Amino acid sequence: MQGNPMELTVTVDLPLGQVMPAGPLNRLLRGQGFVLHYDVYAVPRPGDAPPWHSGNLANVYLLRGGSESDAQDGADTIRLVYPLPWLFSDHVDAFADLVDGLSTALDCTPLFDGAPYTRAGFIAACDDHVTWLLTEWGRRTGQRRSA
């Protein structure tokens, strides 16, 4: 792993197989706890947080034909991005729960690093990233950034 540790994210894609129109997609995502902010979705993090933490458990990107699309355009892929450095590591399980619940609701197989997602593989990768942050940067996830 290289680069700025504060830009480290972990991404899971949920391919839908076809374009899901905006109405049914909105109903499904809102039913799973997603919040629509004008034309993009997010999943709020559970509980209270220090002000430097991400307010989101997942940043959500809708894709259509490989390009980002707005909520009103529908999507053929839902991309969930976990902001690993900005949350305590115990939120990894909540993100995995989100992926499991959404993939079940959509009846699709999520992809992680281009391969079929497994909960154990995802959690192990997050643990590896946290180890990297601790050993290479002396930082734990959710820690306040030094000036």
Secondary structure, 3 states (H helix, E strand, C coil): CCCCHHHCCEEEEEEEEEEECHHHHHHHHHHCCCEEECCEEEEECCCCCCCCCCCEEEEEEEEECCEEECHHHCEEEEEEEECHHHCCHHHHHHHHHHHHHHHHHHCCCCEECCEECCHHHHHHHHHHHHHHHHHHHCCCCCCCCCC
